[in-house]
């Protein structure tokens, strides 16, 4: 076996364990953990895709080339499939290469892999408990909506470096507290967040969080009020992600899913280590509202990258959806970020045409989550384009009779905050969207705003429990006449 691996370019050989007389074939040997981990993460630069284990050999003098007939006097076997399972080494190793690799993953938004490496580095030595590494470990989990692990690292960050924490650090810490059900502590942190927003140089201390905020009354009311809705987990859900449902025709729902239906190895999105999203269509059971017979949407629309968040014109002949910005490969801006764009496809002779991007897209910022008004004359969407109030805002354009668009308009501070507003949906009566900037029960909460032509949007309301939870709740759609609808959530009890 070793000879066969050598022919493939590996420095392969084997070791004999004198205690059990078994030979252990190895691909390569390394003098430290960092190089071994890097090789595993790269799958040996793509040349070896089978399972690989790390054999930790103690009290053995490593040489340039280990002799075939050498016997190992004392082998202690520690076998691991992934770096996240590695236990703390007896002697801390230099971690600079792993930190650089983790930082590279983080900057590319490959948060699943970044989190794994940061946690491994932190397990090696107390010397690695720097502000930046702990913060990025927490952020990697936060962006993947793992609030339990995010809370773990933010709590350590606060304990060790609270005077260095920014308003953004405190905001994420507060949201991770809500996401783990620690509302009393979350209230205190939101007081500190407000203090930091007003004065970035203000000290961070629980003593400065004594005075309750008016928003806490709203939060308490939300926690103590439950509306009369039944929330059901649908059968089409999988261990992957399903979200962004949209009504289509009279008896269908189109939604996004990363469900791995391929019989081959599927390409994975580095952000969350899941397959790329495709659009699916399913039929609505009129009695149970269950979705069934789900199949992939048009091949002219689905590609090898992400497609999600779709909306249809009133005649169902035009659709808008979100897709990665790519040509032959993903396009990235100067910071290495791959942005999202809105695309439009039209149905001709019963078939969807190749999609074209809308003119208000850009290679320098993202646009996505399109939502048409019932008459098809207004297109709402989400963007971080110049002119945004917060991290992502909801904008609107007029869809003109000739198919062109007006300039984008920001919906303003009544709707948008300094944080994130996402997933708009519009029916005849209300605008619905999700936000983590308005007062809510968890991360993203669903909000509603009634509107009329004369006065515009009315008072904003949190739709409350059981639609909202202490996790992320989003992409809410509803039929106002029968009060039946669909939404996505990463709350407990889900399948993915």
VOPAGU-2260 file (C-alpha; in pm, 1 decimal, decimal comma):
REM VOPAGU-2260
SITE   aa  ch    i         X         Y         Z
SITE  UNK   A    0       0,0       0,0       0,0
SITE  UNK   A    1     281,2     239,0      89,4
SITE  UNK   A    2     451,7     173,5    -245,1
SITE  UNK   A    3     129,8     253,3    -430,0
SITE  UNK   A    4      97,7     583,0    -244,8
SITE  UNK   A    5     460,7     666,4    -320,1
SITE  UNK   A    6     388,3     629,5    -691,0
SITE  UNK   A    7     117,3     893,1    -648,0
SITE  UNK   A    8     372,5    1138,4    -510,0
SITE  UNK   A    9     326,6    1090,9    -134,7
SITE  UNK   A   10     611,0    1042,1     114,2
SITE  UNK   A   11     436,0     724,6     223,7
SITE  UNK   A   12     573,0     452,1     447,9
SITE  UNK   A   13     463,6     249,4     748,4
SITE  UNK   A   14     537,9     211,4    1117,9
SITE  UNK   A   15     530,1    -110,4    1319,3
SITE  UNK   A   16     367,3    -103,6    1660,7
SITE  UNK   A   17     553,4    -363,6    1865,7
SITE  UNK   A   18     266,2    -394,6    2114,7
SITE  UNK   A   19      14,5    -530,7    1864,5
SITE  UNK   A   20     241,8    -612,5    1568,0
SITE  UNK   A   21      26,8    -397,4    1339,4
SITE  UNK   A   22     168,5    -179,7    1064,6
SITE  UNK   A   23      41,2     177,7    1030,6
SITE  UNK   A   24      65,7     320,8     679,0
SITE  UNK   A   25     114,6     696,5     664,7
SITE  UNK   A   26      93,5     945,6     378,1
SITE  UNK   A   27     335,0    1201,5     521,7
SITE  UNK   A   28     508,9    1279,5     847,4
SITE  UNK   A   29     539,6    1625,3    1001,4
SITE  UNK   A   30     735,5    1764,8    1291,6
SITE  UNK   A   31     443,6    1978,0    1415,7
SITE  UNK   A   32      65,0    1985,6    1421,7
SITE  UNK   A   33      24,2    2296,9    1206,3
SITE  UNK   A   34     157,4    2144,9     886,5
SITE  UNK   A   35     -38,4    1824,3     939,5
SITE  UNK   A   36    -363,1    2015,4     991,0
SITE  UNK   A   37    -303,6    2234,4     686,5
SITE  UNK   A   38    -250,9    1928,2     468,5
SITE  UNK   A   39    -572,7    1769,4     592,8
SITE  UNK   A   40    -772,1    2087,8     537,1
SITE  UNK   A   41    -641,9    2114,3     179,8
SITE  UNK   A   42    -696,2    1739,6     122,6
SITE  UNK   A   43    -327,4    1725,3      32,8
SITE  UNK   A   44    -378,6    1996,8    -227,4
SITE  UNK   A   45    -672,7    1805,6    -366,7
SITE  UNK   A   46    -476,5    1487,6    -437,1
SITE  UNK   A   47    -627,0    1262,8    -165,8
SITE  UNK   A   48    -998,3    1261,2     -78,2
SITE  UNK   A   49   -1033,3     952,7     142,3
SITE  UNK   A   50   -1052,8     962,8     521,8
SITE  UNK   A   51    -730,5    1069,2     690,1
SITE  UNK   A   52    -627,1    1027,1    1053,6
SITE  UNK   A   53    -352,9    1196,5    1251,0
SITE  UNK   A   54    -118,2     965,6    1439,5
SITE  UNK   A   55      57,2    1136,8    1728,2
SITE  UNK   A   56     386,8     957,6    1793,1
SITE  UNK   A   57     546,6    1043,3    2125,9
SITE  UNK   A   58     909,0     978,6    2227,7
SITE  UNK   A   59    1011,0     900,0    1872,8
SITE  UNK   A   60    1294,5    1080,1    1690,7
SITE  UNK   A   61    1157,8    1191,1    1354,5
SITE  UNK   A   62    1411,6    1188,7    1072,6
SITE  UNK   A   63    1406,9    1303,7     714,0
SITE  UNK   A   64    1297,8     954,8     605,3
SITE  UNK   A   65    1170,4     690,3     845,5
SITE  UNK   A   66    1316,9     347,5     779,4
SITE  UNK   A   67    1070,7      77,3     681,5
SITE  UNK   A   68    1192,0    -167,1     943,9
SITE  UNK   A   69    1202,8      77,2    1236,1
SITE  UNK   A   70    1003,9     -28,4    1539,2
SITE  UNK   A   71     822,9     222,3    1757,4
SITE  UNK   A   72     893,0     168,4    2122,4
SITE  UNK   A   73     595,6     355,9    2260,3
SITE  UNK   A   74     310,4     464,4    2032,9
SITE  UNK   A   75      20,3     660,8    2179,2
SITE  UNK   A   76    -251,4     675,0    1915,3
SITE  UNK   A   77    -476,2     979,8    1896,8
SITE  UNK   A   78    -692,0     953,1    1585,6
SITE  UNK   A   79    -902,8    1241,3    1457,7
SITE  UNK   A   80   -1108,8    1307,2    1147,5
SITE  UNK   A   81   -1128,8    1684,6    1191,9
SITE  UNK   A   82    -925,6    1951,9    1372,3
SITE  UNK   A   83   -1227,4    2045,0    1585,0
SITE  UNK   A   84   -1190,3    1713,1    1768,7
SITE  UNK   A   85    -826,0    1762,4    1857,1
SITE  UNK   A   86    -758,7    1787,6    2227,4
SITE  UNK   A   87    -522,5    2035,4    2382,1
SITE  UNK   A   88    -163,3    1930,0    2324,0
SITE  UNK   A   89      67,8    1872,0    2619,0
SITE  UNK   A   90     299,8    2142,7    2489,0
SITE  UNK   A   91     152,2    2438,1    2295,7
SITE  UNK   A   92     268,2    2455,4    1935,1
SITE  UNK   A   93     330,5    2775,1    1743,5
SITE  UNK   A   94      -3,2    2860,4    1584,0
SITE  UNK   A   95      82,7    3146,7    1351,1
SITE  UNK   A   96      26,4    2945,9    1032,3
SITE  UNK   A   97    -308,8    2817,0    1152,2
SITE  UNK   A   98    -415,3    3165,2    1261,0
SITE  UNK   A   99    -319,4    3303,8     920,1
SITE  UNK   A  100    -520,1    3026,4     756,2
SITE  UNK   A  101    -819,5    3091,1     982,3
SITE  UNK   A  102    -798,0    3464,7     911,2
SITE  UNK   A  103    -790,6    3387,9     539,6
SITE  UNK   A  104   -1105,6    3175,9     571,7
SITE  UNK   A  105   -1272,3    3447,2     780,0
SITE  UNK   A  106   -1196,7    3722,6     528,3
SITE  UNK   A  107   -1348,7    3505,8     253,5
SITE  UNK   A  108   -1656,8    3447,6     472,6
SITE  UNK   A  109   -1579,4    3075,8     498,7
SITE  UNK   A  110   -1707,1    3086,8     853,9
SITE  UNK   A  111   -1757,8    2713,9     911,8
SITE  UNK   A  112   -1392,6    2637,4     840,6
SITE  UNK   A  113   -1268,4    2951,7    1016,0
SITE  UNK   A  114   -1454,8    2861,3    1335,9
SITE  UNK   A  115   -1299,9    2516,7    1336,1
SITE  UNK   A  116    -945,2    2647,3    1309,7
SITE  UNK   A  117    -994,0    2928,0    1562,6
SITE  UNK   A  118   -1126,8    2680,0    1816,6
SITE  UNK   A  119    -832,6    2449,0    1756,6
SITE  UNK   A  120    -586,5    2736,3    1802,1
SITE  UNK   A  121    -760,0    2848,7    2121,9
SITE  UNK   A  122    -743,8    2493,8    2257,1
SITE  UNK   A  123    -366,1    2487,3    2220,3
SITE  UNK   A  124    -260,6    2761,3    2458,0
SITE  UNK   A  125    -381,7    3044,2    2679,4
SITE  UNK   A  126    -133,5    3259,8    2488,3
SITE  UNK   A  127    -371,7    3245,3    2191,4
SITE  UNK   A  128    -657,8    3404,9    2387,2
SITE  UNK   A  129    -611,3    3742,0    2219,6
SITE  UNK   A  130    -894,8    3986,6    2161,9
SITE  UNK   A  131    -892,7    3932,0    1785,6
SITE  UNK   A  132    -889,9    3551,1    1790,7
SITE  UNK   A  133   -1166,2    3522,9    2052,6
SITE  UNK   A  134   -1375,0    3783,1    1869,4
SITE  UNK   A  135   -1338,0    3605,2    1535,5
SITE  UNK   A  136   -1419,2    3268,9    1692,1
SITE  UNK   A  137   -1742,5    3418,6    1826,7
SITE  UNK   A  138   -1819,3    3600,5    1501,9
SITE  UNK   A  139   -1765,5    3285,2    1293,8
SITE  UNK   A  140   -2033,7    3107,4    1495,3
SITE  UNK   A  141   -2256,8    3417,1    1507,9
SITE  UNK   A  142   -2263,0    3448,3    1129,1
SITE  UNK   A  143   -2354,5    3080,4    1108,9
SITE  UNK   A  144   -2635,0    3140,9    1364,3
SITE  UNK   A  145   -2485,6    2903,8    1621,3
SITE  UNK   A  146   -2574,7    3124,7    1915,8
SITE  UNK   A  147   -2467,5    2876,6    2183,0
SITE  UNK   A  148   -2106,8    2872,1    2062,0
SITE  UNK   A  149   -2112,9    3242,3    1976,5
SITE  UNK   A  150   -2224,2    3316,9    2332,9
SITE  UNK   A  151   -1944,3    3098,4    2471,5
SITE  UNK   A  152   -1673,1    3305,3    2303,6
SITE  UNK   A  153   -1839,3    3645,7    2343,5
SITE  UNK   A  154   -1875,7    3575,7    2715,6
SITE  UNK   A  155   -1502,4    3505,4    2738,3
SITE  UNK   A  156   -1432,0    3817,7    2530,8
SITE  UNK   A  157   -1639,8    4028,6    2768,9
SITE  UNK   A  158   -1476,1    3874,9    3074,4
SITE  UNK   A  159   -1122,9    3940,6    2948,2
SITE  UNK   A  160   -1149,9    4245,6    2723,3
SITE  UNK   A  161   -1474,6    4429,6    2798,9
SITE  UNK   A  162   -1305,6    4770,9    2796,3
SITE  UNK   A  163   -1187,5    4706,9    2440,1
SITE  UNK   A  164   -1524,6    4590,6    2306,7
SITE  UNK   A  165   -1696,9    4804,3    2044,5
SITE  UNK   A  166   -2069,2    4870,7    2015,1
SITE  UNK   A  167   -2084,9    4601,1    1747,6
SITE  UNK   A  168   -1916,1    4347,8    1978,9
SITE  UNK   A  169   -2166,1    4425,7    2253,5
SITE  UNK   A  170   -2461,9    4404,8    2014,7
SITE  UNK   A  171   -2361,3    4056,3    1899,5
SITE  UNK   A  172   -2301,2    3947,8    2258,7
SITE  UNK   A  173   -2649,5    4071,1    2354,5
SITE  UNK   A  174   -2807,9    3885,1    2063,1
SITE  UNK   A  175   -2625,0    3565,0    2152,1
SITE  UNK   A  176   -2763,6    3603,4    2504,7
SITE  UNK   A  177   -3118,2    3632,1    2369,2
SITE  UNK   A  178   -3050,9    3338,3    2139,4
SITE  UNK   A  179   -2963,8    3125,8    2443,0
SITE  UNK   A  180   -3258,6    3247,5    2649,6
SITE  UNK   A  181   -3062,3    3478,5    2881,4
SITE  UNK   A  182   -3295,1    3777,6    2845,8
SITE  UNK   A  183   -3215,7    3955,6    3173,5
SITE  UNK   A  184   -2846,9    3967,6    3088,7
SITE  UNK   A  185   -2928,1    4063,4    2728,3
SITE  UNK   A  186   -3121,0    4368,5    2852,9
SITE  UNK   A  187   -2819,9    4491,6    3046,6
SITE  UNK   A  188   -2594,1    4444,7    2746,1
SITE  UNK   A  189   -2834,3    4636,9    2521,1
SITE  UNK   A  190   -2815,3    4925,1    2769,6
SITE  UNK   A  191   -2437,8    4917,6    2731,8
SITE  UNK   A  192   -2478,1    4897,8    2354,4
SITE  UNK   A  193   -2692,6    5213,5    2354,5
SITE  UNK   A  194   -2435,1    5383,4    2573,9
SITE  UNK   A  195   -2155,7    5286,1    2333,9
SITE  UNK   A  196   -2353,2    5404,4    2031,1
SITE  UNK   A  197   -2388,9    5748,2    2188,6
SITE  UNK   A  198   -2029,8    5759,6    2313,0
SITE  UNK   A  199   -1786,7    5507,0    2155,9
SITE  UNK   A  200   -1525,2    5580,5    2423,6
SITE  UNK   A  201   -1765,0    5507,0    2711,6
SITE  UNK   A  202   -1651,9    5240,8    2956,4
SITE  UNK   A  203   -1820,3    4901,6    2946,7
SITE  UNK   A  204   -1933,9    4798,1    3292,5
SITE  UNK   A  205   -2248,8    4651,6    3441,6
SITE  UNK   A  206   -2250,4    4949,9    3678,1
SITE  UNK   A  207   -2323,6    5167,2    3375,0
SITE  UNK   A  208   -2626,5    4955,3    3282,5
SITE  UNK   A  209   -2852,6    5029,8    3577,1
SITE  UNK   A  210   -3121,9    5239,9    3407,5
SITE  UNK   A  211   -3378,8    5040,1    3213,7
SITE  UNK   A  212   -3453,1    5134,4    2852,5
SITE  UNK   A  213   -3807,0    5203,0    2724,4
SITE  UNK   A  214   -3756,1    4923,6    2471,7
SITE  UNK   A  215   -3733,6    4672,0    2756,7
SITE  UNK   A  216   -4104,1    4721,5    2826,3
SITE  UNK   A  217   -4174,5    4623,6    2464,9
SITE  UNK   A  218   -3953,1    4316,6    2498,0
SITE  UNK   A  219   -4129,0    4206,5    2817,5
SITE  UNK   A  220   -4467,8    4244,3    2647,3
SITE  UNK   A  221   -4349,1    4034,2    2353,3
SITE  UNK   A  222   -4222,0    3762,3    2585,2
SITE  UNK   A  223   -4548,4    3752,5    2780,4
SITE  UNK   A  224   -4785,2    3756,6    2481,2
SITE  UNK   A  225   -4859,9    3469,4    2245,0
SITE  UNK   A  226   -5094,1    3499,1    1948,1
SITE  UNK   A  227   -5332,2    3222,7    1845,3
SITE  UNK   A  228   -5136,5    3063,3    1560,2
SITE  UNK   A  229   -5040,9    2704,2    1492,4
SITE  UNK   A  230   -4681,4    2666,5    1371,1
SITE  UNK   A  231   -4603,4    2336,9    1196,2
SITE  UNK   A  232   -4271,7    2193,8    1076,9
SITE  UNK   A  233   -4321,6    2094,8     712,0
SITE  UNK   A  234   -4235,2    1757,3     562,8
SITE  UNK   A  235   -4025,6    1909,5     282,8
SITE  UNK   A  236   -3767,6    2028,8     537,1
SITE  UNK   A  237   -3434,3    1846,2     542,1
SITE  UNK   A  238   -3112,5    1846,8     742,7
SITE  UNK   A  239   -3003,6    2134,0     518,2
SITE  UNK   A  240   -3149,8    2484,7     478,6
SITE  UNK   A  241   -3499,1    2559,9     347,2
SITE  UNK   A  242   -3621,8    2920,5     342,4
SITE  UNK   A  243   -3764,9    3208,4     136,1
SITE  UNK   A  244   -4102,2    3057,4      39,4
SITE  UNK   A  245   -4310,8    3245,3    -217,6
SITE  UNK   A  246   -4662,1    3189,2    -350,7
SITE  UNK   A  247   -4670,7    3074,9    -713,9
SITE  UNK   A  248   -4977,7    3015,5    -929,0
SITE  UNK   A  249   -5274,6    2923,5    -710,3
SITE  UNK   A  250   -5149,7    2606,8    -546,5
SITE  UNK   A  251   -4769,9    2615,1    -537,5
SITE  UNK   A  252   -4481,6    2742,7    -327,7
SITE  UNK   A  253   -4135,4    2812,5    -466,5
SITE  UNK   A  254   -3859,3    2810,1    -205,1
SITE  UNK   A  255   -3481,4    2788,5    -169,0
SITE  UNK   A  256   -3307,4    2476,7     -41,1
SITE  UNK   A  257   -2954,8    2342,4      -9,2
SITE  UNK   A  258   -3092,0    1988,9      12,2
SITE  UNK   A  259   -2829,3    1759,4    -137,7
SITE  UNK   A  260   -3024,0    1565,6    -401,1
SITE  UNK   A  261   -2722,3    1481,8    -615,7
SITE  UNK   A  262   -2593,6    1125,4    -637,6
SITE  UNK   A  263   -2243,5    1268,6    -674,2
SITE  UNK   A  264   -2032,0    1472,9    -435,0
SITE  UNK   A  265   -2193,8    1815,8    -421,0
SITE  UNK   A  266   -1998,0    2140,1    -415,4
SITE  UNK   A  267   -2029,4    2314,9     -81,3
SITE  UNK   A  268   -2060,8    2676,6      19,8
SITE  UNK   A  269   -1773,9    2763,6     253,2
SITE  UNK   A  270   -1980,2    3004,4     466,7
SITE  UNK   A  271   -2178,8    2724,5     633,8
SITE  UNK   A  272   -2037,2    2405,9     475,5
SITE  UNK   A  273   -2368,9    2325,5     305,3
SITE  UNK   A  274   -2440,9    2261,2     -63,9
SITE  UNK   A  275   -2528,1    2563,5    -275,9
SITE  UNK   A  276   -2890,9    2676,1    -281,0
SITE  UNK   A  277   -3134,3    2595,7    -560,9
SITE  UNK   A  278   -3497,4    2691,7    -616,1
SITE  UNK   A  279   -3759,3    2421,0    -565,5
SITE  UNK   A  280   -4133,5    2416,5    -634,3
SITE  UNK   A  281   -4391,0    2220,2    -432,1
SITE  UNK   A  282   -4768,9    2182,1    -432,1
SITE  UNK   A  283   -4981,5    2307,2    -141,7
SITE  UNK   A  284   -5223,0    2059,3      13,0
SITE  UNK   A  285   -5539,5    2267,4      45,9
SITE  UNK   A  286   -5656,9    2104,2     368,6
SITE  UNK   A  287   -5335,4    2056,4     566,3
SITE  UNK   A  288   -5127,8    2332,7     399,1
SITE  UNK   A  289   -4848,9    2074,8     384,1
SITE  UNK   A  290   -4608,8    2099,0      88,1
SITE  UNK   A  291   -4559,0    1790,0    -127,5
SITE  UNK   A  292   -4407,8    1666,3    -454,6
SITE  UNK   A  293   -4116,6    1910,0    -436,0
SITE  UNK   A  294   -3895,4    1921,2    -744,5
SITE  UNK   A  295   -3621,5    2152,2    -864,3
SITE  UNK   A  296   -3734,6    2464,5   -1046,6
SITE  UNK   A  297   -3629,0    2545,2   -1403,7
SITE  UNK   A  298   -3278,5    2447,2   -1517,8
SITE  UNK   A  299   -3259,3    2783,6   -1692,0
SITE  UNK   A  300   -3272,5    2945,0   -1347,9
SITE  UNK   A  301   -3079,6    2709,0   -1118,2
SITE  UNK   A  302   -2700,6    2710,5   -1158,7
SITE  UNK   A  303   -2398,7    2569,4    -976,5
SITE  UNK   A  304   -2405,6    2864,6    -735,1
SITE  UNK   A  305   -2679,6    3016,0    -513,5
SITE  UNK   A  306   -3033,5    3090,9    -630,0
SITE  UNK   A  307   -3287,4    3199,6    -369,3
SITE  UNK   A  308   -3553,9    3454,1    -268,4
SITE  UNK   A  309   -3789,2    3463,2    -565,4
SITE  UNK   A  310   -4089,9    3680,6    -648,5
SITE  UNK   A  311   -4338,5    3660,1    -937,0
SITE  UNK   A  312   -4534,0    3915,8   -1138,4
SITE  UNK   A  313   -4916,7    3909,1   -1107,9
SITE  UNK   A  314   -4948,7    3711,4   -1433,2
SITE  UNK   A  315   -4667,3    3470,2   -1328,4
SITE  UNK   A  316   -4485,7    3544,2   -1654,5
SITE  UNK   A  317   -4191,3    3731,1   -1498,1
SITE  UNK   A  318   -3978,5    3633,6   -1200,5
SITE  UNK   A  319   -3703,4    3805,3   -1002,4
SITE  UNK   A  320   -3461,0    3616,2    -780,2
SITE  UNK   A  321   -3125,4    3640,1    -601,0
SITE  UNK   A  322   -2806,5    3483,9    -737,5
SITE  UNK   A  323   -2432,3    3505,5    -674,7
SITE  UNK   A  324   -2241,0    3750,1    -890,4
SITE  UNK   A  325   -2049,0    3525,2   -1127,0
SITE  UNK   A  326   -1935,9    3479,7   -1486,0
SITE  UNK   A  327   -1737,1    3166,0   -1555,7
SITE  UNK   A  328   -1647,6    3176,1   -1185,7
SITE  UNK   A  329   -1744,4    3378,7    -879,1
SITE  UNK   A  330   -1659,8    3747,6    -906,9
SITE  UNK   A  331   -1515,5    3921,7    -602,3
SITE  UNK   A  332   -1460,2    4285,2    -511,2
SITE  UNK   A  333   -1130,7    4435,3    -394,8
SITE  UNK   A  334   -1186,0    4290,6     -46,0
SITE  UNK   A  335   -1247,0    3942,5    -183,9
SITE  UNK   A  336   -1623,5    3952,4    -120,9
SITE  UNK   A  337   -1860,1    3781,6    -363,6
SITE  UNK   A  338   -2174,7    3995,2    -376,2
SITE  UNK   A  339   -2532,9    3899,8    -457,4
SITE  UNK   A  340   -2736,8    4029,2    -749,9
SITE  UNK   A  341   -3101,5    4034,5    -855,1
SITE  UNK   A  342   -3186,8    3864,7   -1184,5
SITE  UNK   A  343   -3499,5    3867,9   -1399,3
SITE  UNK   A  344   -3633,4    3584,0   -1613,4
SITE  UNK   A  345   -3941,4    3581,9   -1835,5
SITE  UNK   A  346   -4158,6    3290,9   -1939,3
SITE  UNK   A  347   -4188,4    3246,5   -2316,5
SITE  UNK   A  348   -4394,1    2963,8   -2464,3
SITE  UNK   A  349   -4415,5    2803,3   -2121,4
SITE  UNK   A  350   -4039,9    2802,1   -2053,6
SITE  UNK   A  351   -3830,6    3035,7   -1840,2
SITE  UNK   A  352   -3559,1    3219,8   -2031,8
SITE  UNK   A  353   -3197,2    3272,2   -1932,5
SITE  UNK   A  354   -3196,6    3532,1   -1656,9
SITE  UNK   A  355   -3047,6    3879,1   -1694,5
SITE  UNK   A  356   -2942,2    4103,0   -1409,0
SITE  UNK   A  357   -3128,2    4422,4   -1324,4
SITE  UNK   A  358   -2949,7    4755,0   -1392,5
SITE  UNK   A  359   -2924,2    4869,9   -1030,3
SITE  UNK   A  360   -2692,0    4579,3    -939,8
SITE  UNK   A  361   -2322,4    4641,1    -882,2
SITE  UNK   A  362   -1999,2    4446,9    -844,5
SITE  UNK   A  363   -1924,7    4661,3    -537,5
SITE  UNK   A  364   -2232,5    4590,5    -322,9
SITE  UNK   A  365   -2510,8    4334,9    -290,1
SITE  UNK   A  366   -2874,2    4343,3    -396,6
SITE  UNK   A  367   -3117,2    4063,6    -316,9
SITE  UNK   A  368   -3444,8    3942,6    -163,7
SITE  UNK   A  369   -3672,4    4093,5    -433,5
SITE  UNK   A  370   -4044,7    4129,9    -355,7
SITE  UNK   A  371   -4304,5    4261,0    -601,9
SITE  UNK   A  372   -4615,5    4448,7    -493,9
SITE  UNK   A  373   -4945,5    4273,5    -581,7
SITE  UNK   A  374   -4992,9    4496,7    -887,6
SITE  UNK   A  375   -4633,5    4438,3   -1001,7
SITE  UNK   A  376   -4554,3    4810,5   -1014,5
SITE  UNK   A  377   -4315,5    4825,5    -717,8
SITE  UNK   A  378   -4013,1    4604,5    -658,3
SITE  UNK   A  379   -3882,6    4600,5    -301,4
SITE  UNK   A  380   -3536,0    4459,4    -235,1
SITE  UNK   A  381   -3249,7    4450,7      15,3
SITE  UNK   A  382   -2909,0    4609,2     -35,0
SITE  UNK   A  383   -2602,3    4754,1     133,9
SITE  UNK   A  384   -2558,2    5006,4    -148,1
SITE  UNK   A  385   -2438,0    5362,5     -81,8
SITE  UNK   A  386   -2715,5    5554,0      91,4
SITE  UNK   A  387   -2796,7    5267,5     326,9
SITE  UNK   A  388   -2879,3    5358,0     685,5
SITE  UNK   A  389   -2751,8    5030,9     828,9
SITE  UNK   A  390   -2577,8    4708,7     735,5
SITE  UNK   A  391   -2857,6    4608,9     495,9
SITE  UNK   A  392   -3163,7    4821,2     415,8
SITE  UNK   A  393   -3487,9    4772,2     226,2
SITE  UNK   A  394   -3517,6    4977,3     -93,3
SITE  UNK   A  395   -3787,2    5008,7    -359,8
SITE  UNK   A  396   -3792,9    5089,5    -732,2
SITE  UNK   A  397   -4080,8    5157,5    -969,4
SITE  UNK   A  398   -4125,0    4894,2   -1240,1
SITE  UNK   A  399   -4214,5    5102,8   -1544,2
SITE  UNK   A  400   -4441,8    4995,4   -1828,9
SITE  UNK   A  401   -4149,7    4939,4   -2066,1
SITE  UNK   A  402   -3976,1    4706,7   -1818,2
SITE  UNK   A  403   -3721,3    4961,9   -1699,3
SITE  UNK   A  404   -3681,6    5083,9   -1341,9
SITE  UNK   A  405   -3668,7    5409,5   -1150,6
SITE  UNK   A  406   -3375,2    5492,6    -925,9
SITE  UNK   A  407   -3375,9    5300,0    -595,1
SITE  UNK   A  408   -3534,2    5472,0    -292,7
SITE  UNK   A  409   -3450,0    5387,6      68,1
SITE  UNK   A  410   -3762,8    5316,8     276,9
SITE  UNK   A  411   -3625,0    5541,7     549,0
SITE  UNK   A  412   -3560,6    5525,2     925,1
SITE  UNK   A  413   -3916,1    5419,1    1013,6
SITE  UNK   A  414   -3835,8    5083,4     851,6
SITE  UNK   A  415   -3455,7    5063,8     832,4
SITE  UNK   A  416   -3216,3    5071,9    1128,7
SITE  UNK   A  417   -2839,1    5076,9    1170,6
SITE  UNK   A  418   -2845,7    4694,8    1171,5
SITE  UNK   A  419   -3008,3    4452,0     922,7
SITE  UNK   A  420   -3347,1    4460,9     752,1
SITE  UNK   A  421   -3408,9    4169,1     517,3
SITE  UNK   A  422   -3662,9    3944,6     339,0
SITE  UNK   A  423   -3942,6    4190,5     249,8
SITE  UNK   A  424   -4285,4    4061,5     146,1
SITE  UNK   A  425   -4573,2    4281,3      31,9
SITE  UNK   A  426   -4941,8    4198,8      -3,1
SITE  UNK   A  427   -5249,2    4418,1     -48,3
SITE  UNK   A  428   -5240,4    4544,2     309,9
SITE  UNK   A  429   -4895,9    4524,5     467,7
SITE  UNK   A  430   -4520,8    4513,9     429,6
SITE  UNK   A  431   -4355,1    4231,0     621,2
SITE  UNK   A  432   -3981,2    4196,9     675,2
SITE  UNK   A  433   -3723,8    4063,6     920,6
SITE  UNK   A  434   -3488,6    4276,3    1128,2
SITE  UNK   A  435   -3235,4    4248,9    1407,7
SITE  UNK   A  436   -3233,1    4625,5    1458,7
SITE  UNK   A  437   -3584,1    4675,3    1597,8
SITE  UNK   A  438   -3682,9    4538,3    1939,4
SITE  UNK   A  439   -3723,1    4163,6    1907,9
SITE  UNK   A  440   -3722,6    3830,1    2085,5
SITE  UNK   A  441   -3414,0    3687,6    1917,8
SITE  UNK   A  442   -3183,8    3748,9    1623,3
SITE  UNK   A  443   -3400,5    3825,2    1321,2
SITE  UNK   A  444   -3765,7    3891,4    1412,3
SITE  UNK   A  445   -4057,9    3934,5    1171,8
SITE  UNK   A  446   -4219,2    4280,8    1164,6
SITE  UNK   A  447   -4521,5    4425,7     987,8
SITE  UNK   A  448   -4616,7    4773,7     874,6
SITE  UNK   A  449   -4959,8    4853,6     732,8
SITE  UNK   A  450   -4967,2    5115,1     457,0
SITE  UNK   A  451   -5200,9    5323,9     245,9
SITE  UNK   A  452   -5144,5    5551,3     -52,4
SITE  UNK   A  453   -5206,0    5875,3     137,9
SITE  UNK   A  454   -5008,6    5820,3     458,2
SITE  UNK   A  455   -4753,7    5558,9     355,2
SITE  UNK   A  456   -4633,1    5313,0     618,7
SITE  UNK   A  457   -4809,3    5309,4     953,8
SITE  UNK   A  458   -4674,4    5211,6    1295,6
SITE  UNK   A  459   -4426,7    4925,1    1287,5
SITE  UNK   A  460   -4522,1    4615,0    1488,2
SITE  UNK   A  461   -4341,5    4298,1    1591,4
SITE  UNK   A  462   -4570,4    4007,2    1492,2
SITE  UNK   A  463   -4480,2    3836,4    1821,4
SITE  UNK   A  464   -4490,1    3474,8    1931,4
SITE  UNK   A  465   -4523,3    3204,7    1807,4
SITE  UNK   A  466   -4399,5    3338,5    1471,6
SITE  UNK   A  467   -4098,0    3495,4    1641,3
SITE  UNK   A  468   -3869,3    3308,8    1879,5
SITE  UNK   A  469   -3533,2    3360,5    2048,7
SITE  UNK   A  470   -3362,4    3247,8    1725,1
SITE  UNK   A  471   -3382,5    3380,7    1365,8
SITE  UNK   A  472   -3729,5    3401,6    1208,1
SITE  UNK   A  473   -3753,3    3531,8     854,9
SITE  UNK   A  474   -3889,9    3515,9     497,1
SITE  UNK   A  475   -4248,6    3540,3     622,1
SITE  UNK   A  476   -4533,5    3534,9     368,7
SITE  UNK   A  477   -4906,4    3528,9     443,3
SITE  UNK   A  478   -5246,0    3537,1     275,2
SITE  UNK   A  479   -5426,8    3813,3     465,6
SITE  UNK   A  480   -5769,7    3673,9     377,3
SITE  UNK   A  481   -5727,1    3329,6     533,1
SITE  UNK   A  482   -5427,9    3411,6     758,0
SITE  UNK   A  483   -5232,2    3113,5     630,0
SITE  UNK   A  484   -4869,4    3150,5     539,4
SITE  UNK   A  485   -4514,2    3022,2     556,5
SITE  UNK   A  486   -4184,3    3134,1     707,0
SITE  UNK   A  487   -3839,5    2999,9     796,5
SITE  UNK   A  488   -3672,6    2966,9    1135,7
SITE  UNK   A  489   -3364,1    2808,4    1289,1
SITE  UNK   A  490   -3540,6    2755,3    1623,1
SITE  UNK   A  491   -3521,0    2430,9    1818,1
SITE  UNK   A  492   -3730,8    2148,2    1679,0
SITE  UNK   A  493   -3627,0    2197,3    1318,2
SITE  UNK   A  494   -3471,4    1930,3    1101,7
SITE  UNK   A  495   -3173,7    2126,5     974,4
